[in-house]
Amino acid sequence: MSLPYPTPHINATPDDFAKTVLMPGDPLRSKFIAENFLEDAKLINNVRGINGYTGYYNGTKVSVMASGMGMPSMGIYSYELFNFFDVENILRIGSAGAISTKINVRDIVLGLGACTNSNFGSQYHLPSTFAPICSYDILKKCTEIADEMNIRYHVGNLLSSDTFYNDEENLPDGLKSVNSWSKMGVMAIEMEAAALYMNAARSGKNALAICTVSDHIITGEALDAEARQNTFTEMMELALKTAVKLG
């Protein structure tokens, strides 16, 4: 019987991974975390340029591997980690665009739930809609650490969007759909959390999206690509300390 690994996307074995994996979208952010935060970090995967590393943070084995952009990409990597590589917890660490006036650029948003305009959930053939949510135990530990670190954070709904460039932007009322989500209390828009949460639910595993607000869709304030890659250290440390608490 052939083993499910290596897969077409991850050239590793279950022993190569820690039980908790941090997943930025950007492979260079994965590299940055490995080089600046982990001890004895080893490259365990670079298929398609998706860098994955395992090392130690405060004595705890931790892995960090990129997910790429969008729900299809997150769907592939999180599914394989949960189901083929014995990973128990995935912490998405990425960027998000705020759509709430209560949230500022560089604030951290924790996805209690993830609304989506994607059809990703149709594969489960449910008789109605499914509400993707995070794992409460991870969220609780994460907020406790955030309080200890005196971090400005917000907990609530994210919107996982299938589109980065929306054709609605060419219409006179370009913020129409943003306003529709904002009035329902959605904090920010990103592109991966809903798929991660659905895969975690189906696999009986755990997930949380921890995002730094990189731009504000209402005010127009934004950080550049270099800042997104290298300066989200507060979010990185929060995720790493959460990984340690998960054991």
Backbone torsions as a table, in degrees:
resi	resn	phi	psi	omega
1	MET	NA	128.8	-178.7
2	SER	-78.0	143.8	178.2
3	LEU	-79.4	153.1	-178.2
4	PRO	-77.7	5.6	179.8
5	TYR	-139.9	153.4	-4.7
6	PRO	-64.0	152.5	178.8
7	THR	-93.7	176.5	175.5
8	PRO	-64.6	-12.2	-173.5
9	HIS	-118.6	-19.5	-177.2
10	ILE	-133.8	113.0	-178.9
11	ASN	-96.2	76.7	-176.0
12	ALA	-156.3	-178.6	174.8
13	THR	-124.0	164.7	178.9
14	PRO	-56.1	-34.4	-179.6
15	ASP	-65.4	-20.6	179.9
16	ASP	-72.5	-22.7	-174.8
17	PHE	-102.8	146.9	169.3
18	ALA	-77.5	169.2	177.3
19	LYS	-69.6	-24.1	178.2
20	THR	-117.2	129.7	-180.0
21	VAL	-120.3	128.8	170.3
22	LEU	-86.6	133.6	-176.8
23	MET	-126.7	94.3	166.8
24	PRO	-77.9	160.7	174.9
25	GLY	-74.0	-37.7	-172.3
26	ASP	-86.3	122.4	176.5
27	PRO	-58.2	-31.7	179.2
28	LEU	-71.2	-28.5	174.9
29	ARG	-70.4	-35.6	175.0
30	SER	-61.0	-45.6	178.3
31	LYS	-62.2	-42.7	-180.0
32	PHE	-60.0	-44.4	-179.7
33	ILE	-65.2	-44.5	-179.4
34	ALA	-60.4	-42.1	-175.0
35	GLU	-78.5	-25.4	-173.0
36	ASN	-108.7	-15.9	-175.8
37	PHE	-124.9	-27.6	-174.5
38	LEU	-96.3	144.8	172.7
39	GLU	-95.9	142.9	178.5
40	ASP	54.4	37.7	-178.6
41	ALA	-69.4	134.6	178.7
42	LYS	-124.3	137.9	175.5
43	LEU	-72.2	120.5	-177.7
44	ILE	-112.2	-12.5	177.7
45	ASN	-157.3	137.0	170.1
46	ASN	-145.8	26.6	175.1
47	VAL	-59.9	131.6	-179.4
48	ARG	59.0	21.4	179.4
49	GLY	76.5	11.2	178.3
50	ILE	-87.6	91.4	-175.0
51	ASN	-69.1	130.6	174.4
52	GLY	-129.1	137.5	-177.2
53	TYR	-134.7	152.7	170.2
54	THR	-130.9	135.3	178.1
55	GLY	-156.5	-154.1	-177.1
56	TYR	-130.0	138.5	175.5
57	TYR	-126.6	116.7	-176.0
58	ASN	51.6	39.3	176.2
59	GLY	84.6	-2.9	-178.9
60	THR	-104.4	133.6	178.0
61	LYS	-68.7	126.0	-178.3
62	VAL	-137.7	141.7	174.1
63	SER	-113.3	152.4	174.4
64	VAL	-138.6	126.6	-179.5
65	MET	-146.6	139.3	-179.0
66	ALA	-69.0	154.9	176.4
67	SER	-107.9	-11.8	-169.8
68	GLY	75.6	-175.2	-175.9
69	MET	-102.8	136.5	172.8
70	GLY	93.2	163.5	-176.1
71	MET	-67.8	-37.3	176.6
72	PRO	-58.8	-42.1	-179.8
73	SER	-69.5	-48.2	176.1
74	MET	-59.7	-38.0	-179.4
75	GLY	-60.5	-40.1	179.3
76	ILE	-67.5	-53.2	-172.4
77	TYR	-69.8	-41.6	-180.0
78	SER	-68.9	-36.0	177.7
79	TYR	-61.5	-47.4	-177.8
80	GLU	-66.3	-41.2	179.4
81	LEU	-63.4	-44.6	-179.7
82	PHE	-67.2	-42.6	-168.7
83	ASN	-99.2	-22.3	-177.3
84	PHE	-114.5	-23.3	-173.3
85	PHE	-116.8	13.7	172.6
86	ASP	61.7	24.1	175.7
87	VAL	-74.9	136.0	-177.6
88	GLU	-98.7	-34.5	-173.4
89	ASN	-133.9	134.1	173.1
90	ILE	-123.9	125.8	177.0
91	LEU	-108.4	107.9	175.0
92	ARG	-73.4	127.9	175.3
93	ILE	-124.5	107.7	-173.9
94	GLY	-149.2	-163.5	180.0
95	SER	-109.6	159.0	179.0
96	ALA	-148.3	154.5	177.1
97	GLY	-103.1	118.7	-177.0
98	ALA	-68.8	142.4	173.5
99	ILE	-128.1	18.3	177.4
100	SER	-119.9	136.9	178.8
101	THR	-73.3	-9.7	178.4
102	LYS	-84.2	-6.9	-174.3
103	ILE	-115.7	138.5	-179.0
104	ASN	-110.2	158.9	171.4
105	VAL	-58.1	137.6	-176.7
106	ARG	81.7	-7.7	170.5
107	ASP	-63.8	159.4	176.3
108	ILE	-106.7	134.2	176.1
109	VAL	-115.4	133.8	178.8
110	LEU	-109.5	122.5	-173.5
111	GLY	-80.7	94.4	172.5
112	LEU	-62.7	-40.0	175.4
113	GLY	-140.3	169.7	-179.7
114	ALA	-138.7	101.2	171.0
115	CYS	-69.3	162.7	179.0
116	THR	-157.0	150.3	171.4
117	ASN	-100.1	11.6	-177.9
118	SER	-87.1	159.7	174.8
119	ASN	-98.1	16.4	-175.7
120	PHE	-55.1	-38.9	-175.6
121	GLY	-72.6	-10.1	-177.5
122	SER	-65.3	-22.8	-178.5
123	GLN	-63.8	-19.8	-176.5
124	TYR	-87.4	-6.1	175.3
125	HIS	52.5	46.7	178.0
126	LEU	-82.1	152.2	-178.1
127	PRO	-74.2	-9.0	178.3
128	SER	-153.5	-163.1	-177.0
129	THR	-80.4	152.2	178.3
130	PHE	-112.6	135.3	-179.8
131	ALA	-101.6	101.9	-178.1
132	PRO	-71.0	126.8	179.1
133	ILE	-129.9	161.9	179.0
134	CYS	-78.7	179.7	174.9
135	SER	-90.2	120.8	-173.0
136	TYR	-60.6	-39.4	-177.6
137	ASP	-60.7	-41.4	178.3
138	ILE	-68.1	-43.4	179.8
139	LEU	-59.0	-43.6	-179.1
140	LYS	-61.8	-47.1	178.9
141	LYS	-62.7	-39.9	-177.9
142	CYS	-65.6	-43.7	-179.8
143	THR	-67.8	-34.6	176.6
144	GLU	-61.7	-43.3	179.3
145	ILE	-68.5	-41.1	178.5
146	ALA	-59.5	-38.6	177.0
147	ASP	-65.0	-41.7	178.4
148	GLU	-63.3	-35.7	-179.2
149	MET	-83.7	-4.4	-178.6
150	ASN	57.8	44.9	-179.8
151	ILE	-90.7	140.3	173.1
152	ARG	-81.7	113.2	-177.8
153	TYR	-138.4	164.7	179.8
154	HIS	-136.4	140.8	178.6
155	VAL	-115.9	131.3	178.9
156	GLY	170.1	-154.7	-176.9
157	ASN	-85.9	138.3	167.9
158	LEU	-105.1	163.0	169.5
159	LEU	-113.9	117.3	175.5
160	SER	-92.2	108.6	-174.2
161	SER	-100.2	144.0	175.2
162	ASP	-80.3	-13.4	-176.1
163	THR	-124.4	137.2	172.4
164	PHE	-93.2	-43.7	175.4
165	TYR	-100.4	114.8	-176.2
166	ASN	-102.6	127.6	-178.2
167	ASP	-61.1	-20.6	178.0
168	GLU	-62.5	-21.2	179.4
169	GLU	-62.8	-20.9	-179.5
170	ASN	-84.7	-3.9	179.3
171	LEU	-91.8	158.4	-179.3
172	PRO	-56.7	-39.8	178.9
173	ASP	-98.1	71.0	-172.7
174	GLY	-67.9	-18.6	-178.8
175	LEU	-99.0	13.8	-174.9
176	LYS	-56.2	-51.9	-177.4
177	SER	-69.9	-35.1	176.8
178	VAL	-60.3	-45.4	179.7
179	ASN	-62.9	-34.8	179.6
180	SER	-63.2	-42.5	178.0
181	TRP	-73.1	-39.8	-177.7
182	SER	-61.8	-39.3	-178.1
183	LYS	-67.7	-15.9	175.9
184	MET	-93.6	8.6	175.6
185	GLY	88.3	7.3	177.7
186	VAL	-67.9	132.6	-172.6
187	MET	-82.1	-45.2	-168.6
188	ALA	-159.7	162.1	180.0
189	ILE	-110.4	133.2	172.5
190	GLU	-141.6	-164.8	-169.7
191	MET	-134.7	8.9	-173.3
192	GLU	-133.6	-25.5	-166.7
193	ALA	-59.6	-41.2	-175.8
194	ALA	-61.3	-43.4	178.4
195	ALA	-64.5	-41.6	178.0
196	LEU	-60.8	-46.2	-178.5
197	TYR	-65.3	-38.5	179.0
198	MET	-68.0	-41.5	177.3
199	ASN	-64.3	-38.8	178.3
200	ALA	-63.7	-43.6	179.8
201	ALA	-62.0	-46.3	-177.7
202	ARG	-67.7	-30.4	-177.8
203	SER	-90.2	-7.4	-176.4
204	GLY	70.8	30.2	-178.4
205	LYS	-114.3	-167.0	-170.9
206	ASN	-127.8	145.0	-178.3
207	ALA	-153.2	152.2	173.1
208	LEU	-151.2	138.1	174.6
209	ALA	-100.3	121.2	177.1
210	ILE	-116.2	112.1	-174.3
211	CYS	-124.1	141.2	170.8
212	THR	-93.7	135.4	178.4
213	VAL	-73.9	112.7	-177.4
214	SER	-95.2	-20.3	178.5
215	ASP	-155.9	159.2	179.6
216	HIS	-117.4	113.5	-173.1
217	ILE	-67.5	-28.0	-179.0
218	ILE	-81.6	-44.9	-176.3
219	THR	-87.8	-20.8	-179.5
220	GLY	88.0	-4.0	178.2
221	GLU	-68.0	140.9	-176.5
222	ALA	-155.0	152.4	174.1
223	LEU	-98.9	152.8	179.9
224	ASP	-82.7	174.4	-174.0
225	ALA	-62.8	-38.9	-179.6
226	GLU	-64.7	-41.0	178.8
227	ALA	-64.4	-38.8	178.6
228	ARG	-63.4	-36.8	-175.9
229	GLN	-76.9	-39.5	-165.7
230	ASN	-116.4	-9.5	-172.3
231	THR	-114.8	4.9	-180.0
232	PHE	-85.1	44.6	-172.6
233	THR	-68.3	-31.1	179.1
234	GLU	-61.4	-45.6	177.1
235	MET	-62.8	-41.8	-179.7
236	MET	-62.1	-45.8	179.7
237	GLU	-65.5	-39.1	177.2
238	LEU	-59.9	-45.7	-180.0
239	ALA	-66.3	-41.4	-179.8
240	LEU	-65.1	-42.1	178.4
241	LYS	-67.4	-32.2	175.0
242	THR	-67.0	-41.2	177.8
243	ALA	-59.5	-41.0	178.9
244	VAL	-62.9	-42.2	-178.6
245	LYS	-67.4	-26.7	177.0
246	LEU	-75.6	-20.1	176.4
247	GLY	82.9	NA	NA
